[in-house]
Amino acid sequence: MSGWISVKERLPEINETFISFVENKVVCTCTRYQNRAKDNAPIFYANTKAGLLICSLESISHWMPLPEPPEDK
């Protein structure tokens, strides 16, 4: 099992940051928010080198939860 979840199967929770697979084969972290101005439709912000970019649900095909951070020893 790869850990990738199809957006057709299930969406991330609101305010959850996750790893996403975007249509142009870019893997990046995104955060899901609720768009209160537009029928509470989901809205996603991608964290990129250029800053935050809005991603539509149609552009994200799969996602997975962030892994646990490494332990400091």
C-alpha positions in Angstrom: 0.0 0.0 0.0 1.5 3.3 -1.1 -0.3 5.5 1.5 -1.8 7.8 -1.2 -5.6 8.5 -0.8 -7.7 9.5 -3.8 -9.7 12.7 -3.4 -12.6 10.7 -4.8 -12.3 8.4 -1.8 -11.9 10.9 0.9 -10.7 14.5 1.5 -8.3 15.7 4.2 -9.8 17.3 7.3 -10.3 21.0 7.4 -7.1 22.8 8.5 -5.1 19.6 7.9 -1.7 20.0 6.2 -0.9 17.0 4.0 1.3 15.9 1.1 -0.5 16.2 -2.3 0.0 14.9 -5.8 -1.0 17.6 -8.2 -2.1 17.1 -11.9 1.3 18.2 -13.3 3.0 15.6 -11.2 4.2 18.0 -8.5 4.3 16.6 -5.0 4.0 19.4 -2.3 2.4 20.1 1.0 -1.0 21.7 1.1 -3.5 22.7 3.7 -7.2 22.4 3.3 -9.5 25.3 4.4 -13.2 25.9 4.0 -14.2 28.6 1.5 -17.0 30.4 3.4 -17.5 32.8 0.5 -18.4 30.0 -2.0 -20.9 27.5 -0.6 -18.3 26.1 1.9 -16.5 24.4 -1.0 -13.0 23.1 0.0 -10.0 25.3 -0.9 -6.4 24.2 -0.8 -3.2 26.3 -0.4 0.0 24.7 -1.7 3.2 25.5 0.1 5.8 26.3 -2.7 9.1 28.1 -3.1 7.1 31.0 -4.6 4.9 31.1 -1.5 1.3 30.0 -1.0 -0.7 29.1 -4.1 -4.3 28.2 -4.3 -5.0 24.7 -5.7 -8.4 23.6 -6.8 -9.8 20.3 -5.8 -9.8 19.3 -9.5 -6.0 19.8 -9.6 -5.3 17.4 -6.7 -5.7 13.7 -7.5 -4.3 12.1 -4.4 -3.0 13.0 -0.9 -1.5 11.5 2.2 -1.1 12.6 5.8 2.2 14.0 6.9 4.6 11.5 8.5 5.5 11.9 12.1 8.6 14.2 12.6 11.9 12.5 13.4 12.8 12.0 17.0 15.7 14.1 18.4 18.3 11.9 20.1 
